[in-house]
Amino acid sequence: MSQLKPIAPQSSANSGVEPFKDHRRRRSSSIISHVEPESFEDENDQQMLPNMNASWVDQRGAWVIHVVLIALLKLFYNLLPGLTNEWSWTLTNITYVVGSYVMFHLVKGTPFDFNGGAYDNLTMWEQINDGMLYTPTRKFLIGVPIALFLLSTHYAHYDLQLFVLNFCFTTFVAVVPKLPLTHRLRITIPGITSPAQIK
C-alpha cells in the first residue's frame, strides 16, 4: 500500500503540472508512420489472456479455409457469363489478395474487449503468433498468394498484361505488407486507406 501515490486535486495552483501523457502517438500528416513498441502495461495486458482475434489461424482447418475460399472464388468467376478462364483466374487472384490485405493489414484492433485495448494499434498480421516472425502460420500465409499467383499466371497462358496485373497485386498488396521490413509500418493514403479500427 505504501507504493500508491495520492492524486493531486485539480486547482489553478497546479497549472504548472505536466498533463498525463498517453502512450498513443499524436496524429501526424505524414503518410508513412511507424508504430512504436508497446508500453509495459500493454505488454502485460497482452500476456494476460490468449488473443482470440489471432489465435484461430493456428487451429485445425484455418489453413484449409484459404483453399476453400479460393475454390469458391474460382467457381463464382467461372459462373459469370462472358468471362474467359484467363480473366477468371486473374480476378480470383485479385479478390483473394485484396480480401487478405483488408483482413490482415488494414483493420486494427480486436472485436473482443478482454485485454484493455492492448491490441488497438496492431493489425491482425502483427497480432499473429504474438508478433513473432517466420512462424509456420506466417510462412503459409505468405506462400498462399504466391502459389495463387503462379497458378493464375499459368492458367492465363503467360499473357503479359495479365501477368503484370497479377504480379503487381500479389507483390504490392499480398507479399510486401507481410515482410519484416514493413512490420509495424503504416502507409496512409488519404481517401483510400483511412485508418480502419475495430471498436
Secondary structure, DSSP 8 states (H G I E B T S, - for coil): -TT--------GGGTTS-----SS----S-SEEE-----HHHHHHHHHS--TTTGGGGSTTHHHHHHHHHHHHHHHHHHSTT--HHHHHHHHHHHHHHHHHIIIIIEES-S--SSTTTTTT-BHHHHGGGG-SS-HHHHHHHHHHHHHHHHHHHHTTT-HHHHHHHHHHIIIIIIGGGSGGGTTEEE--TTTS--EE--
